[in-house]
Amino acid sequence: MSRFMADCRRWPSDINCSLVIIGEEDEVLRAAAEHAASAHGHEDTPELRQQLREFLEPAEAYTPGPRAQEPLPG
Ligand SMILES: [Zn+2]
């Protein structure tokens, strides 16, 4: 089963978050939604999880160094 990554370093945030979550899709979505709620003040809703699903990248894309930030879409 392929693994996915949710990388907080990719997005601007007021806490300059460096968390990277890697695992199977459902694991990453659950952890990322809980993280978005607990650390970034988002509401853990189906819409949030849908948006997080679109942000997932293949785990192979992981790099340990800093990465360029992208503006949050929409
Ligand atoms: Zn974060």
PDB file of the backbone (N, CA, C, O) and the ligand in Angstrom, with CONECT records:
HET     ZN  A 101       1
ATOM      1  N   MET A   1       0.858  -1.196   0.000  1.00  0.00           N
ATOM      2  CA  MET A   1       0.000   0.000   0.000  1.00  0.00           C
ATOM      3  C   MET A   1       0.889   1.240   0.000  1.00  0.00           C
ATOM      4  O   MET A   1       1.869   1.313   0.742  1.00  0.00           O
ATOM      5  N   SER A   2       0.540   2.203  -0.832  1.00  0.00           N
ATOM      6  CA  SER A   2       1.403   3.372  -0.926  1.00  0.00           C
ATOM      7  C   SER A   2       1.180   4.281   0.279  1.00  0.00           C
ATOM      8  O   SER A   2       0.109   4.300   0.885  1.00  0.00           O
ATOM      9  N   ARG A   3       2.205   5.013   0.594  1.00  0.00           N
ATOM     10  CA  ARG A   3       2.147   5.900   1.743  1.00  0.00           C
ATOM     11  C   ARG A   3       2.136   7.348   1.254  1.00  0.00           C
ATOM     12  O   ARG A   3       2.623   7.680   0.173  1.00  0.00           O
ATOM     13  N   PHE A   4       1.557   8.188   2.107  1.00  0.00           N
ATOM     14  CA  PHE A   4       1.370   9.589   1.754  1.00  0.00           C
ATOM     15  C   PHE A   4       1.985  10.473   2.817  1.00  0.00           C
ATOM     16  O   PHE A   4       2.325  10.030   3.914  1.00  0.00           O
ATOM     17  N   MET A   5       2.117  11.743   2.454  1.00  0.00           N
ATOM     18  CA  MET A   5       2.719  12.714   3.355  1.00  0.00           C
ATOM     19  C   MET A   5       1.839  13.962   3.420  1.00  0.00           C
ATOM     20  O   MET A   5       1.343  14.455   2.406  1.00  0.00           O
ATOM     21  N   ALA A   6       1.664  14.451   4.636  1.00  0.00           N
ATOM     22  CA  ALA A   6       1.090  15.781   4.840  1.00  0.00           C
ATOM     23  C   ALA A   6       2.194  16.613   5.481  1.00  0.00           C
ATOM     24  O   ALA A   6       2.667  16.287   6.570  1.00  0.00           O
ATOM     25  N   ASP A   7       2.598  17.673   4.818  1.00  0.00           N
ATOM     26  CA  ASP A   7       3.788  18.430   5.222  1.00  0.00           C
ATOM     27  C   ASP A   7       3.392  19.849   5.587  1.00  0.00           C
ATOM     28  O   ASP A   7       3.061  20.648   4.710  1.00  0.00           O
ATOM     29  N   CYS A   8       3.425  20.172   6.882  1.00  0.00           N
ATOM     30  CA  CYS A   8       3.044  21.510   7.326  1.00  0.00           C
ATOM     31  C   CYS A   8       4.039  22.570   6.848  1.00  0.00           C
ATOM     32  O   CYS A   8       3.699  23.751   6.766  1.00  0.00           O
ATOM     33  N   ARG A   9       5.269  22.148   6.533  1.00  0.00           N
ATOM     34  CA  ARG A   9       6.264  23.131   6.105  1.00  0.00           C
ATOM     35  C   ARG A   9       5.888  23.757   4.770  1.00  0.00           C
ATOM     36  O   ARG A   9       6.420  24.800   4.389  1.00  0.00           O
ATOM     37  N   ARG A  10       4.968  23.111   4.065  1.00  0.00           N
ATOM     38  CA  ARG A  10       4.595  23.575   2.728  1.00  0.00           C
ATOM     39  C   ARG A  10       3.728  24.834   2.776  1.00  0.00           C
ATOM     40  O   ARG A  10       3.633  25.563   1.788  1.00  0.00           O
ATOM     41  N   TRP A  11       3.099  25.086   3.918  1.00  0.00           N
ATOM     42  CA  TRP A  11       2.114  26.162   3.996  1.00  0.00           C
ATOM     43  C   TRP A  11       2.517  27.187   5.033  1.00  0.00           C
ATOM     44  O   TRP A  11       3.101  26.841   6.060  1.00  0.00           O
ATOM     45  N   PRO A  12       2.211  28.444   4.775  1.00  0.00           N
ATOM     46  CA  PRO A  12       2.486  29.453   5.795  1.00  0.00           C
ATOM     47  C   PRO A  12       1.594  29.224   7.017  1.00  0.00           C
ATOM     48  O   PRO A  12       0.419  28.890   6.871  1.00  0.00           O
ATOM     49  N   SER A  13       2.143  29.400   8.211  1.00  0.00           N
ATOM     50  CA  SER A  13       1.315  29.311   9.413  1.00  0.00           C
ATOM     51  C   SER A  13       1.919  30.219  10.467  1.00  0.00           C
ATOM     52  O   SER A  13       3.126  30.463  10.479  1.00  0.00           O
ATOM     53  N   ASP A  14       1.072  30.712  11.347  1.00  0.00           N
ATOM     54  CA  ASP A  14       1.566  31.664  12.339  1.00  0.00           C
ATOM     55  C   ASP A  14       2.485  30.992  13.351  1.00  0.00           C
ATOM     56  O   ASP A  14       3.248  31.680  14.029  1.00  0.00           O
ATOM     57  N   ILE A  15       2.436  29.670  13.473  1.00  0.00           N
ATOM     58  CA  ILE A  15       3.340  29.009  14.412  1.00  0.00           C
ATOM     59  C   ILE A  15       4.546  28.415  13.693  1.00  0.00           C
ATOM     60  O   ILE A  15       5.342  27.700  14.302  1.00  0.00           O
ATOM     61  N   ASN A  16       4.686  28.709  12.389  1.00  0.00           N
ATOM     62  CA  ASN A  16       5.837  28.230  11.629  1.00  0.00           C
ATOM     63  C   ASN A  16       6.030  26.722  11.825  1.00  0.00           C
ATOM     64  O   ASN A  16       7.118  26.266  12.177  1.00  0.00           O
ATOM     65  N   CYS A  17       4.994  25.984  11.601  1.00  0.00           N
ATOM     66  CA  CYS A  17       4.936  24.564  11.937  1.00  0.00           C
ATOM     67  C   CYS A  17       5.844  23.751  11.011  1.00  0.00           C
ATOM     68  O   CYS A  17       5.886  23.992   9.804  1.00  0.00           O
ATOM     69  N   SER A  18       6.563  22.795  11.580  1.00  0.00           N
ATOM     70  CA  SER A  18       7.479  21.977  10.787  1.00  0.00           C
ATOM     71  C   SER A  18       7.064  20.515  10.774  1.00  0.00           C
ATOM     72  O   SER A  18       7.848  19.651  10.381  1.00  0.00           O
ATOM     73  N   LEU A  19       5.846  20.231  11.197  1.00  0.00           N
ATOM     74  CA  LEU A  19       5.419  18.838  11.309  1.00  0.00           C
ATOM     75  C   LEU A  19       5.238  18.186   9.941  1.00  0.00           C
ATOM     76  O   LEU A  19       4.694  18.788   9.016  1.00  0.00           O
ATOM     77  N   VAL A  20       5.704  16.946   9.833  1.00  0.00           N
ATOM     78  CA  VAL A  20       5.450  16.130   8.645  1.00  0.00           C
ATOM     79  C   VAL A  20       4.821  14.833   9.117  1.00  0.00           C
ATOM     80  O   VAL A  20       5.342  14.177  10.020  1.00  0.00           O
ATOM     81  N   ILE A  21       3.711  14.466   8.515  1.00  0.00           N
ATOM     82  CA  ILE A  21       3.023  13.223   8.864  1.00  0.00           C
ATOM     83  C   ILE A  21       3.098  12.290   7.664  1.00  0.00           C
ATOM     84  O   ILE A  21       2.699  12.658   6.560  1.00  0.00           O
ATOM     85  N   ILE A  22       3.610  11.084   7.880  1.00  0.00           N
ATOM     86  CA  ILE A  22       3.724  10.117   6.791  1.00  0.00           C
ATOM     87  C   ILE A  22       3.089   8.809   7.231  1.00  0.00           C
ATOM     88  O   ILE A  22       3.321   8.340   8.346  1.00  0.00           O
ATOM     89  N   GLY A  23       2.294   8.229   6.358  1.00  0.00           N
ATOM     90  CA  GLY A  23       1.685   6.939   6.660  1.00  0.00           C
ATOM     91  C   GLY A  23       0.697   6.595   5.560  1.00  0.00           C
ATOM     92  O   GLY A  23       0.688   7.213   4.495  1.00  0.00           O
ATOM     93  N   GLU A  24      -0.128   5.604   5.832  1.00  0.00           N
ATOM     94  CA  GLU A  24      -1.154   5.281   4.856  1.00  0.00           C
ATOM     95  C   GLU A  24      -2.210   6.380   4.851  1.00  0.00           C
ATOM     96  O   GLU A  24      -2.367   7.115   5.826  1.00  0.00           O
ATOM     97  N   GLU A  25      -2.924   6.476   3.742  1.00  0.00           N
ATOM     98  CA  GLU A  25      -3.766   7.647   3.511  1.00  0.00           C
ATOM     99  C   GLU A  25      -4.710   7.934   4.681  1.00  0.00           C
ATOM    100  O   GLU A  25      -4.811   9.071   5.141  1.00  0.00           O
ATOM    101  N   ASP A  26      -5.394   6.903   5.153  1.00  0.00           N
ATOM    102  CA  ASP A  26      -6.356   7.132   6.229  1.00  0.00           C
ATOM    103  C   ASP A  26      -5.672   7.583   7.515  1.00  0.00           C
ATOM    104  O   ASP A  26      -6.193   8.427   8.244  1.00  0.00           O
ATOM    105  N   GLU A  27      -4.499   7.009   7.786  1.00  0.00           N
ATOM    106  CA  GLU A  27      -3.762   7.399   8.990  1.00  0.00           C
ATOM    107  C   GLU A  27      -3.335   8.854   8.910  1.00  0.00           C
ATOM    108  O   GLU A  27      -3.459   9.605   9.877  1.00  0.00           O
ATOM    109  N   VAL A  28      -2.831   9.240   7.745  1.00  0.00           N
ATOM    110  CA  VAL A  28      -2.347  10.610   7.583  1.00  0.00           C
ATOM    111  C   VAL A  28      -3.511  11.589   7.680  1.00  0.00           C
ATOM    112  O   VAL A  28      -3.398  12.635   8.320  1.00  0.00           O
ATOM    113  N   LEU A  29      -4.622  11.249   7.049  1.00  0.00           N
ATOM    114  CA  LEU A  29      -5.774  12.154   7.086  1.00  0.00           C
ATOM    115  C   LEU A  29      -6.267  12.346   8.513  1.00  0.00           C
ATOM    116  O   LEU A  29      -6.579  13.463   8.926  1.00  0.00           O
ATOM    117  N   ARG A  30      -6.336  11.258   9.258  1.00  0.00           N
ATOM    118  CA  ARG A  30      -6.835  11.361  10.629  1.00  0.00           C
ATOM    119  C   ARG A  30      -5.872  12.193  11.478  1.00  0.00           C
ATOM    120  O   ARG A  30      -6.291  13.095  12.202  1.00  0.00           O
ATOM    121  N   ALA A  31      -4.574  11.878  11.380  1.00  0.00           N
ATOM    122  CA  ALA A  31      -3.593  12.601  12.186  1.00  0.00           C
ATOM    123  C   ALA A  31      -3.513  14.063  11.773  1.00  0.00           C
ATOM    124  O   ALA A  31      -3.381  14.949  12.618  1.00  0.00           O
ATOM    125  N   ALA A  32      -3.594  14.313  10.461  1.00  0.00           N
ATOM    126  CA  ALA A  32      -3.495  15.692   9.981  1.00  0.00           C
ATOM    127  C   ALA A  32      -4.706  16.503  10.414  1.00  0.00           C
ATOM    128  O   ALA A  32      -4.576  17.676  10.761  1.00  0.00           O
ATOM    129  N   ALA A  33      -5.883  15.888  10.397  1.00  0.00           N
ATOM    130  CA  ALA A  33      -7.089  16.604  10.820  1.00  0.00           C
ATOM    131  C   ALA A  33      -7.010  16.922  12.310  1.00  0.00           C
ATOM    132  O   ALA A  33      -7.365  18.021  12.736  1.00  0.00           O
ATOM    133  N   GLU A  34      -6.540  15.948  13.106  1.00  0.00           N
ATOM    134  CA  GLU A  34      -6.411  16.194  14.544  1.00  0.00           C
ATOM    135  C   GLU A  34      -5.350  17.263  14.807  1.00  0.00           C
ATOM    136  O   GLU A  34      -5.508  18.102  15.693  1.00  0.00           O
ATOM    137  N   HIS A  35      -4.276  17.224  14.033  1.00  0.00           N
ATOM    138  CA  HIS A  35      -3.219  18.223  14.187  1.00  0.00           C
ATOM    139  C   HIS A  35      -3.722  19.606  13.775  1.00  0.00           C
ATOM    140  O   HIS A  35      -3.465  20.594  14.464  1.00  0.00           O
ATOM    141  N   ALA A  36      -4.433  19.675  12.658  1.00  0.00           N
ATOM    142  CA  ALA A  36      -4.952  20.965  12.196  1.00  0.00           C
ATOM    143  C   ALA A  36      -5.882  21.570  13.241  1.00  0.00           C
ATOM    144  O   ALA A  36      -5.917  22.786  13.425  1.00  0.00           O
ATOM    145  N   ALA A  37      -6.632  20.712  13.921  1.00  0.00           N
ATOM    146  CA  ALA A  37      -7.548  21.201  14.947  1.00  0.00           C
ATOM    147  C   ALA A  37      -6.788  21.616  16.203  1.00  0.00           C
ATOM    148  O   ALA A  37      -7.034  22.692  16.749  1.00  0.00           O
ATOM    149  N   SER A  38      -5.869  20.772  16.663  1.00  0.00           N
ATOM    150  CA  SER A  38      -5.225  21.041  17.950  1.00  0.00           C
ATOM    151  C   SER A  38      -4.142  22.107  17.841  1.00  0.00           C
ATOM    152  O   SER A  38      -3.959  22.889  18.773  1.00  0.00           O
ATOM    153  N   ALA A  39      -3.423  22.153  16.725  1.00  0.00           N
ATOM    154  CA  ALA A  39      -2.290  23.075  16.625  1.00  0.00           C
ATOM    155  C   ALA A  39      -2.608  24.322  15.818  1.00  0.00           C
ATOM    156  O   ALA A  39      -2.007  25.371  16.047  1.00  0.00           O
ATOM    157  N   HIS A  40      -3.551  24.227  14.870  1.00  0.00           N
ATOM    158  CA  HIS A  40      -3.780  25.364  13.980  1.00  0.00           C
ATOM    159  C   HIS A  40      -5.161  25.976  14.134  1.00  0.00           C
ATOM    160  O   HIS A  40      -5.511  26.904  13.405  1.00  0.00           O
ATOM    161  N   GLY A  41      -5.944  25.472  15.068  1.00  0.00           N
ATOM    162  CA  GLY A  41      -7.219  26.092  15.363  1.00  0.00           C
ATOM    163  C   GLY A  41      -8.298  25.882  14.322  1.00  0.00           C
ATOM    164  O   GLY A  41      -9.297  26.602  14.304  1.00  0.00           O
ATOM    165  N   HIS A  42      -8.102  24.881  13.437  1.00  0.00           N
ATOM    166  CA  HIS A  42      -9.148  24.575  12.461  1.00  0.00           C
ATOM    167  C   HIS A  42     -10.208  23.704  13.113  1.00  0.00           C
ATOM    168  O   HIS A  42      -9.982  23.081  14.150  1.00  0.00           O
ATOM    169  N   GLU A  43     -11.364  23.679  12.477  1.00  0.00           N
ATOM    170  CA  GLU A  43     -12.391  22.764  12.923  1.00  0.00           C
ATOM    171  C   GLU A  43     -12.261  21.466  12.146  1.00  0.00           C
ATOM    172  O   GLU A  43     -12.138  21.476  10.921  1.00  0.00           O
ATOM    173  N   ASP A  44     -12.288  20.355  12.855  1.00  0.00           N
ATOM    174  CA  ASP A  44     -12.151  19.041  12.218  1.00  0.00           C
ATOM    175  C   ASP A  44     -13.492  18.647  11.600  1.00  0.00           C
ATOM    176  O   ASP A  44     -14.337  18.027  12.244  1.00  0.00           O
ATOM    177  N   THR A  45     -13.660  19.026  10.334  1.00  0.00           N
ATOM    178  CA  THR A  45     -14.916  18.775   9.631  1.00  0.00           C
ATOM    179  C   THR A  45     -14.643  17.908   8.418  1.00  0.00           C
ATOM    180  O   THR A  45     -13.491  17.765   8.009  1.00  0.00           O
ATOM    181  N   PRO A  46     -15.694  17.319   7.829  1.00  0.00           N
ATOM    182  CA  PRO A  46     -15.498  16.566   6.574  1.00  0.00           C
ATOM    183  C   PRO A  46     -14.886  17.438   5.481  1.00  0.00           C
ATOM    184  O   PRO A  46     -14.105  16.944   4.667  1.00  0.00           O
ATOM    185  N   GLU A  47     -15.227  18.729   5.450  1.00  0.00           N
ATOM    186  CA  GLU A  47     -14.656  19.628   4.448  1.00  0.00           C
ATOM    187  C   GLU A  47     -13.155  19.782   4.662  1.00  0.00           C
ATOM    188  O   GLU A  47     -12.383  19.783   3.704  1.00  0.00           O
ATOM    189  N   LEU A  48     -12.742  19.912   5.928  1.00  0.00           N
ATOM    190  CA  LEU A  48     -11.313  20.024   6.213  1.00  0.00           C
ATOM    191  C   LEU A  48     -10.594  18.758   5.746  1.00  0.00           C
ATOM    192  O   LEU A  48      -9.537  18.839   5.120  1.00  0.00           O
ATOM    193  N   ARG A  49     -11.161  17.595   6.046  1.00  0.00           N
ATOM    194  CA  ARG A  49     -10.501  16.345   5.653  1.00  0.00           C
ATOM    195  C   ARG A  49     -10.434  16.218   4.134  1.00  0.00           C
ATOM    196  O   ARG A  49      -9.463  15.693   3.590  1.00  0.00           O
ATOM    197  N   GLN A  50     -11.476  16.702   3.455  1.00  0.00           N
ATOM    198  CA  GLN A  50     -11.442  16.672   1.996  1.00  0.00           C
ATOM    199  C   GLN A  50     -10.322  17.559   1.467  1.00  0.00           C
ATOM    200  O   GLN A  50      -9.614  17.186   0.531  1.00  0.00           O
ATOM    201  N   GLN A  51     -10.167  18.728   2.067  1.00  0.00           N
ATOM    202  CA  GLN A  51      -9.102  19.622   1.633  1.00  0.00           C
ATOM    203  C   GLN A  51      -7.739  19.014   1.935  1.00  0.00           C
ATOM    204  O   GLN A  51      -6.821  19.090   1.118  1.00  0.00           O
ATOM    205  N   LEU A  52      -7.611  18.409   3.118  1.00  0.00           N
ATOM    206  CA  LEU A  52      -6.341  17.767   3.468  1.00  0.00           C
ATOM    207  C   LEU A  52      -6.017  16.641   2.491  1.00  0.00           C
ATOM    208  O   LEU A  52      -4.858  16.444   2.126  1.00  0.00           O
ATOM    209  N   ARG A  53      -7.032  15.911   2.072  1.00  0.00           N
ATOM    210  CA  ARG A  53      -6.804  14.813   1.126  1.00  0.00           C
ATOM    211  C   ARG A  53      -6.192  15.352  -0.173  1.00  0.00           C
ATOM    212  O   ARG A  53      -5.332  14.710  -0.776  1.00  0.00           O
ATOM    213  N   GLU A  54      -6.642  16.533  -0.594  1.00  0.00           N
ATOM    214  CA  GLU A  54      -6.103  17.113  -1.822  1.00  0.00           C
ATOM    215  C   GLU A  54      -4.668  17.599  -1.633  1.00  0.00           C
ATOM    216  O   GLU A  54      -3.925  17.737  -2.604  1.00  0.00           O
ATOM    217  N   PHE A  55      -4.279  17.857  -0.383  1.00  0.00           N
ATOM    218  CA  PHE A  55      -2.926  18.341  -0.110  1.00  0.00           C
ATOM    219  C   PHE A  55      -1.913  17.207   0.024  1.00  0.00           C
ATOM    220  O   PHE A  55      -0.707  17.456   0.052  1.00  0.00           O
ATOM    221  N   LEU A  56      -2.384  15.977   0.105  1.00  0.00           N
ATOM    222  CA  LEU A  56      -1.456  14.865   0.333  1.00  0.00           C
ATOM    223  C   LEU A  56      -0.473  14.734  -0.822  1.00  0.00           C
ATOM    224  O   LEU A  56      -0.822  14.927  -1.986  1.00  0.00           O
ATOM    225  N   GLU A  57       0.760  14.403  -0.468  1.00  0.00           N
ATOM    226  CA  GLU A  57       1.797  14.166  -1.462  1.00  0.00           C
ATOM    227  C   GLU A  57       2.316  12.748  -1.260  1.00  0.00           C
ATOM    228  O   GLU A  57       2.149  12.177  -0.183  1.00  0.00           O
ATOM    229  N   PRO A  58       2.944  12.175  -2.284  1.00  0.00           N
ATOM    230  CA  PRO A  58       3.531  10.851  -2.075  1.00  0.00           C
ATOM    231  C   PRO A  58       4.637  10.907  -1.033  1.00  0.00           C
ATOM    232  O   PRO A  58       5.385  11.883  -0.972  1.00  0.00           O
ATOM    233  N   ALA A  59       4.744   9.871  -0.215  1.00  0.00           N
ATOM    234  CA  ALA A  59       5.756   9.861   0.846  1.00  0.00           C
ATOM    235  C   ALA A  59       7.153  10.013   0.271  1.00  0.00           C
ATOM    236  O   ALA A  59       8.044  10.536   0.940  1.00  0.00           O
ATOM    237  N   GLU A  60       7.354   9.566  -0.955  1.00  0.00           N
ATOM    238  CA  GLU A  60       8.675   9.645  -1.585  1.00  0.00           C
ATOM    239  C   GLU A  60       9.106  11.096  -1.799  1.00  0.00           C
ATOM    240  O   GLU A  60      10.288  11.360  -2.019  1.00  0.00           O
ATOM    241  N   ALA A  61       8.162  12.039  -1.739  1.00  0.00           N
ATOM    242  CA  ALA A  61       8.501  13.442  -1.961  1.00  0.00           C
ATOM    243  C   ALA A  61       9.150  14.073  -0.725  1.00  0.00           C
ATOM    244  O   ALA A  61       9.571  15.229  -0.765  1.00  0.00           O
ATOM    245  N   TYR A  62       9.230  13.314   0.372  1.00  0.00           N
ATOM    246  CA  TYR A  62       9.776  13.887   1.611  1.00  0.00           C
ATOM    247  C   TYR A  62      11.239  14.297   1.447  1.00  0.00           C
ATOM    248  O   TYR A  62      12.054  13.540   0.919  1.00  0.00           O
ATOM    249  N   THR A  63      11.551  15.495   1.906  1.00  0.00           N
ATOM    250  CA  THR A  63      12.945  15.930   2.010  1.00  0.00           C
ATOM    251  C   THR A  63      13.145  16.494   3.410  1.00  0.00           C
ATOM    252  O   THR A  63      12.249  17.155   3.937  1.00  0.00           O
ATOM    253  N   PRO A  64      14.306  16.246   4.027  1.00  0.00           N
ATOM    254  CA  PRO A  64      14.502  16.672   5.405  1.00  0.00           C
ATOM    255  C   PRO A  64      14.733  18.172   5.564  1.00  0.00           C
ATOM    256  O   PRO A  64      14.464  18.721   6.632  1.00  0.00           O
ATOM    257  N   GLY A  65      15.221  18.838   4.537  1.00  0.00           N
ATOM    258  CA  GLY A  65      15.566  20.250   4.681  1.00  0.00           C
ATOM    259  C   GLY A  65      14.341  21.143   4.611  1.00  0.00           C
ATOM    260  O   GLY A  65      13.221  20.664   4.434  1.00  0.00           O
ATOM    261  N   PRO A  66      14.562  22.457   4.753  1.00  0.00           N
ATOM    262  CA  PRO A  66      13.445  23.396   4.592  1.00  0.00           C
ATOM    263  C   PRO A  66      12.939  23.364   3.163  1.00  0.00           C
ATOM    264  O   PRO A  66      13.688  23.037   2.242  1.00  0.00           O
ATOM    265  N   ARG A  67      11.692  23.695   2.976  1.00  0.00           N
ATOM    266  CA  ARG A  67      11.141  23.734   1.625  1.00  0.00           C
ATOM    267  C   ARG A  67      10.412  25.051   1.404  1.00  0.00           C
ATOM    268  O   ARG A  67       9.985  25.719   2.346  1.00  0.00           O
ATOM    269  N   ALA A  68      10.286  25.399   0.142  1.00  0.00           N
ATOM    270  CA  ALA A  68       9.617  26.651  -0.193  1.00  0.00           C
ATOM    271  C   ALA A  68       8.140  26.563   0.194  1.00  0.00           C
ATOM    272  O   ALA A  68       7.491  25.535   0.000  1.00  0.00           O
ATOM    273  N   GLN A  69       7.633  27.655   0.739  1.00  0.00           N
ATOM    274  CA  GLN A  69       6.218  27.668   1.102  1.00  0.00           C
ATOM    275  C   GLN A  69       5.377  28.094  -0.086  1.00  0.00           C
ATOM    276  O   GLN A  69       5.794  28.899  -0.919  1.00  0.00           O
ATOM    277  N   GLU A  70       4.194  27.535  -0.138  1.00  0.00           N
ATOM    278  CA  GLU A  70       3.238  27.894  -1.188  1.00  0.00           C
ATOM    279  C   GLU A  70       2.075  28.614  -0.516  1.00  0.00           C
ATOM    280  O   GLU A  70       1.734  28.328   0.632  1.00  0.00           O
ATOM    281  N   PRO A  71       1.474  29.546  -1.241  1.00  0.00           N
ATOM    282  CA  PRO A  71       0.285  30.188  -0.680  1.00  0.00           C
ATOM    283  C   PRO A  71      -0.853  29.174  -0.565  1.00  0.00           C
ATOM    284  O   PRO A  71      -1.009  28.307  -1.425  1.00  0.00           O
ATOM    285  N   LEU A  72      -1.633  29.286   0.484  1.00  0.00           N
ATOM    286  CA  LEU A  72      -2.768  28.390   0.630  1.00  0.00           C
ATOM    287  C   LEU A  72      -3.767  28.627  -0.501  1.00  0.00           C
ATOM    288  O   LEU A  72      -4.153  29.769  -0.749  1.00  0.00           O
ATOM    289  N   PRO A  73      -4.190  27.576  -1.184  1.00  0.00           N
ATOM    290  CA  PRO A  73      -5.177  27.770  -2.244  1.00  0.00           C
ATOM    291  C   PRO A  73      -6.540  28.150  -1.665  1.00  0.00           C
ATOM    292  O   PRO A  73      -6.910  27.753  -0.560  1.00  0.00           O
ATOM    293  N   GLY A  74      -7.253  28.920  -2.443  1.00  0.00           N
ATOM    294  CA  GLY A  74      -8.619  29.297  -2.145  1.00  0.00           C
ATOM    295  C   GLY A  74      -8.844  29.772  -0.747  1.00  0.00           C
ATOM    296  O   GLY A  74      -9.969  30.117  -0.387  1.00  0.00           O
TER     297      GLY A  74
HETATM  298 ZN    ZN A 101       1.153  22.064  11.578  1.00  0.00          ZN2+
END
